Amino acid sequence: MKLLRALGANVLVPLGIAVALFVLLEGGCRAALRLRTGSWPETRAVAYTSFVERIGRAYRPHPQLVVAGRPDAVLEAAGKIVHFNSRGQRATNVRDLVMPKPAGVFRVVCTGGSSTFDLLAPDDASTWPARLGARLAPRADVANAGFPGWTTLESLVSLEIRDVDLAPDLIVVYAGVNDLQPAGHVPFTPDYSLGHADLLPRVTGVAPVPVRLVSRSVLLESLQGRLRGTPSARTEGFAPAWDWNAAPRQENLPQAAVDVYERNLRSTIAVARAAGARVLLVPQTLKVRARSAAQDVAWIEAWCPGLTASGAQRGLARYSAVMKRLAEMPGVLFLEPFEGEAPDADFDDACHFSPSGSERFAGRLAAFLAQRVLPAGPP
């Protein structure tokens, strides 16, 4: 009995007082913010998780692609609107391309991740694939086969099981950043099952994202912000989704990851060739903007948790070299997306285009296709 009383007096009572004090302070913090803003506050992690879950309603699990778009879904978030066509792909100039392909029409299928999907574009017509289609019409039409988070592996599978049904004449591959994600995982798995396929459903809101109890506290978030500075809500929100293994960040990709990237591209070229299409390889850019350097580095290291920002950029340069080498194959073209250094104003974050960047990128592609690929005539 004395032991129990001592335990209660020395452990349980102080613990109960501490819990009660924390609950009181947390409640007071929330009430104060409620009075100041007019709405009950959420932590950044909770707000981000709720945002991702809303987005996830337009997506669905897929047995071969991990995650894909939900056919005919409409997504409205953060002032942007996305329409999916009956194939579960983002609409471009028209909701659905004409099937079968009309005679005399040159069809372009654009593959990649969220930067092809053009995640930050305000509407479907503002994505670079849609801008490209507008520039090439009526001689050509364009399909946006990109999807947030997809690597060259998902794009390859999508090409083989559904995109070839569009009868493409050209496959544009704009990819690399998402392949860095599994490449930085220790151990590296050639099928991208670790550090990517296990994360993508949570990141896209298709699977529930566990939020740690400490990440739900407005009080603790406020104290953390005062001590360390307030991180970007966008990069902060990745943390609960990752459940990363906390391995040290790498400065260099393993050669095995570069070999798998090349394997995926070679397979893409083979599938396209079997369907009678050529391939245009376009390397991606990770941009650290002068006025947003800390934010962009945080974005890169959040999206590629196994790599440093400089390691990710070096890895992307190695992927670009692979693309350039593969362009020596028959039926394969290569295009540097920017003439020299990409302007900071062309990016809204480290990876995604701004409206001016989307327009410039589409224009560069259209000019290249008019000169090298399309039949003679004005684009």
Beta strands, then each sheet from edge to edge (+ up, - down):
strand 1: 59-62
strand 2: 66-69
strand 3: 74-77
strand 4: 80-83
strand 5: 106-112
strand 6: 140-144
strand 7: 170-175
strand 8: 278-283
strand 9: 332-334
sheet 1: 1+ 2-
sheet 2: 3+ 4-
sheet 3: 6+ 5+ 7+ 8+ 9+
end
